């Protein structure tokens, strides 16, 4: 009887104090607005993040520009993961806490194709140009962080006009999946959005002369109702476990 009473007391105490193993499930969730560029990394580590910070995550992925617009329009959130320029704009609008920002990764633009579609070379500007001109269709996002780089590459290679008839402009994350499904021949997008897609391989990153890296920064919202939980997430994003998976998806950890 004494042992039974002790067990009951222990369980009740754990539930009241919040120290039980499932206590984090009862905590408020952290709302995260994240660029698609880090989606694969965040999803792979979501369970570990939740265990580590003692909070569940409610995550919305989209293009960085659309998320920034939504934040500017008053959408509620705890943590935003966006390129630095957009974070800085939101700091100026008093939507982001400047002191909380964590610069944690960057990735470049790459070329994706189906593994069975033949050998391609994109290692130099000349071979990239030849590959693009030989392709029947090239898929890329109409509104994403890679778009400005893609337009600049076409201009630098003097193929902007020629690419218009080949271009398949798609929504967020759709370009690599379209190529994997056989709906387009080549995808141009962030390397971190190519590597996770089944049926697609990374032909290579853009040549160094043409490459433009997209960086990612995380920061806490001014109006968050759980600053402690948000800061715990930011600390995780700056840590070694996150860095290891960043590399897996072709991203380079920074700020370490």
C-alpha positions as CSV (number, residue, x, y, z in Angstrom):
1,X,0.0,0.0,0.0
2,X,2.8,2.4,0.8
3,X,4.5,1.7,-2.5
4,X,1.2,2.3,-4.4
5,X,0.7,5.6,-2.5
6,X,4.2,6.7,-3.4
7,X,3.7,5.9,-7.1
8,X,0.4,7.9,-7.2
9,X,2.0,10.8,-5.4
10,X,5.0,10.8,-7.8
11,X,2.7,10.8,-10.9
12,X,0.5,13.6,-9.5
13,X,3.5,15.7,-8.6
14,X,5.0,15.3,-12.0
15,X,1.8,16.3,-13.7
16,X,1.4,19.4,-11.5
17,X,5.1,20.5,-11.8
18,X,5.3,19.9,-15.5
19,X,8.4,17.7,-15.1
20,X,6.9,14.6,-16.6
21,X,8.2,13.2,-19.9
22,X,5.2,14.5,-21.8
23,X,5.2,18.0,-20.2
24,X,6.3,19.7,-23.4
25,X,3.2,18.5,-25.2
26,X,1.1,20.6,-22.8
27,X,3.2,23.7,-23.4
28,X,2.2,26.4,-25.9
29,X,3.5,25.6,-29.4
30,X,6.1,27.8,-31.0
31,X,4.7,29.3,-34.3
32,X,7.5,29.3,-36.9
33,X,7.3,31.1,-40.3
34,X,10.1,29.6,-42.4
35,X,11.5,30.0,-45.9
36,X,11.2,26.9,-48.0
37,X,15.0,26.9,-48.4
38,X,15.5,25.2,-45.0
39,X,12.3,23.1,-45.0
40,X,14.0,19.7,-45.3
41,X,16.4,20.4,-42.5
42,X,13.7,21.7,-40.1
43,X,11.3,18.8,-40.8
44,X,14.1,16.2,-40.3
45,X,15.0,17.6,-36.9
46,X,11.5,18.7,-35.8
47,X,11.1,15.9,-33.3
48,X,14.5,16.4,-31.8
49,X,13.9,20.2,-31.6
50,X,10.6,19.7,-29.8
51,X,12.3,17.3,-27.3
52,X,15.2,19.6,-26.7
53,X,13.2,22.9,-26.2
54,X,10.2,21.4,-24.5
55,X,7.8,22.9,-26.9
56,X,5.9,21.7,-30.0
57,X,6.4,23.5,-33.3
58,X,3.7,24.8,-35.5
59,X,5.5,25.6,-38.8
60,X,4.4,27.4,-42.0
61,X,6.7,27.1,-45.0
62,X,6.5,29.4,-48.0
63,X,8.5,31.7,-50.1
64,X,10.5,34.2,-48.0
65,X,8.9,37.2,-49.7
66,X,5.3,36.1,-49.0
67,X,6.1,35.3,-45.4
68,X,7.7,38.7,-44.9
69,X,4.6,40.3,-46.4
70,X,2.3,38.4,-44.1
71,X,4.4,39.4,-41.1
72,X,4.3,43.0,-42.2
73,X,0.5,42.7,-42.4
74,X,0.3,41.5,-38.8
75,X,0.4,37.7,-38.9
76,X,1.3,36.3,-35.5
77,X,4.5,34.3,-35.0
78,X,7.2,33.5,-32.5
79,X,10.2,32.8,-34.8
80,X,10.8,33.8,-38.4
81,X,13.4,32.1,-40.6
82,X,14.2,34.4,-43.6
83,X,17.0,35.9,-45.6
84,X,18.9,38.6,-43.6
85,X,17.6,41.5,-45.8
86,X,14.0,40.6,-45.0
87,X,14.8,40.2,-41.3
88,X,16.4,43.6,-41.3
89,X,13.3,45.1,-42.9
90,X,11.1,43.6,-40.3
91,X,13.4,44.8,-37.5
92,X,12.9,48.3,-38.9
93,X,9.1,47.7,-38.9
94,X,9.4,46.7,-35.2
95,X,8.2,43.1,-36.0
96,X,11.5,41.4,-35.1
97,X,13.7,41.7,-32.0
98,X,17.1,42.8,-33.4
99,X,19.1,41.3,-30.6
100,X,17.7,37.9,-31.1
101,X,18.8,37.3,-34.7
102,X,20.9,34.2,-35.5
103,X,22.6,34.0,-38.9
104,X,23.0,30.2,-39.3
105,X,23.3,29.0,-42.9
106,X,23.7,29.8,-46.6
107,X,23.1,27.8,-49.8
108,X,23.6,28.4,-53.5
109,X,21.6,27.9,-56.6
110,X,22.0,24.6,-58.4
111,X,20.8,22.6,-61.4
112,X,18.7,19.5,-60.9
113,X,17.7,16.7,-63.3
114,X,16.5,13.1,-63.4
115,X,19.3,10.6,-62.9
116,X,18.3,8.8,-66.1
117,X,18.3,11.9,-68.3
118,X,21.9,11.8,-69.4
119,X,25.1,13.4,-68.4
120,X,25.4,17.2,-68.1
121,X,28.1,19.6,-67.3
122,X,27.4,22.9,-65.5
123,X,30.9,23.5,-64.0
124,X,31.7,26.5,-66.1
125,X,29.7,29.4,-67.6
126,X,30.2,28.0,-71.1
127,X,29.0,24.5,-70.2
128,X,26.1,25.8,-68.2
129,X,25.0,27.9,-71.1
130,X,25.2,24.9,-73.4
131,X,23.2,22.8,-71.0
132,X,20.5,25.3,-70.7
133,X,20.2,25.9,-74.4
134,X,20.1,22.2,-75.1
135,X,17.2,21.6,-72.6
136,X,13.7,21.6,-73.9
137,X,12.3,23.0,-70.7
138,X,13.7,24.6,-67.5
139,X,11.6,24.9,-64.4
140,X,12.1,27.5,-61.7
141,X,10.0,29.4,-59.2
142,X,8.2,32.5,-60.2
143,X,8.6,34.0,-56.8
144,X,11.5,32.7,-54.6
145,X,14.9,33.6,-53.3
146,X,16.6,31.9,-56.3
147,X,14.7,33.9,-58.9
148,X,16.9,37.0,-58.9
149,X,20.0,34.8,-59.3
150,X,18.5,32.9,-62.2
151,X,17.5,36.1,-64.0
152,X,21.0,37.4,-63.5
153,X,22.6,34.2,-64.8
154,X,20.4,34.3,-68.0
155,X,21.5,38.0,-68.5
156,X,25.2,37.3,-67.9
157,X,25.1,34.3,-70.4
158,X,23.1,36.5,-72.8
159,X,20.3,33.9,-73.1
160,X,17.4,35.7,-71.5
161,X,15.3,35.9,-74.8
162,X,16.1,32.3,-75.7
163,X,15.1,31.0,-72.3
164,X,11.6,32.5,-72.4
165,X,10.2,29.7,-74.6
166,X,11.9,27.1,-72.3
167,X,10.9,28.5,-69.0
168,X,8.3,26.8,-66.8
169,X,7.4,29.2,-64.0
170,X,6.0,27.4,-61.0
171,X,5.0,27.9,-57.4
172,X,7.0,27.4,-54.3
173,X,9.0,24.1,-54.2
174,X,7.3,22.9,-57.4
175,X,10.2,23.1,-59.9
176,X,12.2,20.2,-58.5
177,X,9.1,18.0,-58.2
178,X,8.1,18.8,-61.8
179,X,11.4,17.6,-63.1
180,X,11.3,14.4,-61.0
181,X,7.8,13.8,-62.4
182,X,9.0,14.2,-66.0
183,X,7.1,17.5,-66.5
184,X,10.3,19.5,-67.1
185,X,13.9,18.6,-68.1
186,X,15.9,20.8,-65.8
187,X,15.2,22.5,-62.5
188,X,17.0,25.7,-61.3
189,X,16.5,26.3,-57.6
190,X,18.4,26.3,-54.3
191,X,20.6,23.3,-53.8
192,X,18.8,22.6,-50.5
193,X,15.5,22.2,-52.4
194,X,17.0,19.8,-54.9
195,X,18.7,17.2,-52.7
196,X,15.6,16.1,-50.7
197,X,13.5,15.3,-53.8
198,X,13.3,11.6,-54.7
199,X,13.9,10.9,-58.4
200,X,16.0,14.0,-58.8
201,X,19.8,14.5,-58.6
202,X,22.0,17.5,-58.2
203,X,23.8,18.0,-61.5
204,X,25.9,20.7,-59.8
205,X,25.9,24.1,-58.2
206,X,26.2,27.2,-60.5
207,X,29.8,28.0,-61.4
208,X,31.5,30.2,-58.9
209,X,31.6,33.1,-61.3
210,X,27.8,33.1,-61.4
211,X,26.8,31.9,-58.0
212,X,24.9,34.0,-55.5
213,X,24.4,32.5,-52.1
214,X,21.1,32.9,-50.2
215,X,21.7,33.2,-46.4
216,X,19.2,32.4,-43.7
217,X,18.6,34.2,-40.4
218,X,16.3,33.3,-37.6
219,X,14.9,35.8,-35.1
220,X,12.2,36.2,-32.5
221,X,9.0,38.2,-33.1
222,X,8.4,41.3,-30.9
223,X,4.9,40.1,-30.1
224,X,5.7,36.5,-29.1
225,X,3.9,35.2,-26.1
226,X,6.7,32.7,-25.3
227,X,10.1,34.4,-25.5
228,X,11.8,31.7,-23.5
229,X,10.6,29.0,-26.0
230,X,11.5,31.1,-29.0
231,X,15.0,31.7,-27.6
232,X,15.4,28.0,-27.0
233,X,14.6,27.3,-30.6
234,X,17.1,30.0,-31.8
235,X,19.8,28.4,-29.6
236,X,19.1,25.0,-31.2
237,X,19.4,26.5,-34.7
238,X,22.8,27.8,-33.8
239,X,24.0,24.4,-32.4
240,X,25.9,21.4,-33.8
241,X,23.0,19.1,-34.4
242,X,21.4,21.6,-36.8
243,X,24.7,22.3,-38.5
244,X,25.3,18.6,-39.2
245,X,22.0,18.3,-41.1
246,X,22.5,21.6,-42.9
247,X,25.5,20.0,-44.5
248,X,23.6,17.0,-45.5
249,X,21.3,19.1,-47.6
250,X,24.0,21.1,-49.3
251,X,24.0,24.1,-47.0
252,X,26.9,25.8,-45.3
253,X,26.7,26.6,-41.6
254,X,27.7,30.2,-40.8
255,X,28.2,32.2,-37.7
256,X,30.0,29.4,-36.0
